[in-house]
């Protein structure tokens, strides 16, 4: 049981478990499910997810430090460019599909097609690449994509209109985090309790989604460079302490992820229509093509892929970034009012789970990650080939 629980935690499988429970519950006892989901929505989506995104950002930031798999900046920027390309690709395919039909009232749903379920995608990446630079590349890509989506679906303009002090709160939060870093504060609690709270209030009052609140202060927290290509358990020892954000919130974040899947993934499995197919096609085709095109442009411009990542890995990463799932359902709820259009978009987001099968199939066919040895001849065959060489 302990081994199974550790496997679930390491591969971030609690979110899909929560989503599966939500789908079954919503389609059996819909009234009770939606009552509970609505009661939990604010705490989970607006507060809890701020800690989830910050926890994931910590890993990416440390991988981008000297000695990390995403260092130097030319390797880090490629993932950000890929996220932008994937967003544009998904939005373009979604818009093309909608405009080819007659349901133009679905046009504003393009952010749903751009959502990336960061935890589900990370689970796919860990299943294929384990704890490697490729998984971190996908993680940064997913966080950037969702940050773009959260900014788009924010309910107000991204300026401190009716709350002039809100912008000052965000600036003060960043300045306070920088001051704590300059003062040599090693504990993460002052960063979270003071600048973190100010940033959350500032985001909430300006209309920027509060789930993004902790991201601006994460670069100032104490960090230790990591090389995620080193999979030995001892290599992570420096990152497990009472003062390390990632270590402290490792288990709470898993619980929040479970609740996020439960709160957002519940949808009635009926009402497939144009919105469903638009989201599905945009996610499974538009986003991977956009990612591949953006990476190609970035490399041609002089940027570099992370160490130990080739083009076959990029293909698998692009497919692994296609599932929207709980994040897609969450975006759909913010974009559409209750009704058939919302149902169509939700079903499309849930259907993008098929991207996991595409990524696993591509990894096996291309001999990527844990499937790399499948393309190599057996040891005895290799030995014979070596003996035959002159």
Secondary structure, 3 states (H helix, E strand, C coil): CHHHHHHHHHCCCHHHHHHHHHHHHHCCCHHHHHHHHHHHHHHHHHHHHHHHHHHHHHHHHHHCCCCCCCCCHHHHHHHHHHHHHHHHHHHHHHHHHHHHCCCHHHHHHHHHHHCCCHHHHHHHHHHHHCCCHHHHHHHHHHHHHHHHHHHHHCCCCCCCCCCHHHHHHHHHHHHHHHHHHHCCCCCCHHHHHHHHHHHHHHHHHHCCCHHHCCHHHHCCCCCCCCCCCCCCHHHHHHHCCCCCHHHHCHHHHHHHHHHHHHHHHCCCCCCCCHHHHHHHHHHHHHHHHHHHHHHHHHHHCCCCCCCCCCHHHHHHHHHHCCCCHHHHHHHHHHHCCCCHHHHHHHHHHHHCCHHHHHHHHHHHHHCCHHHHHHHCCCHHHHHHHHHHCC
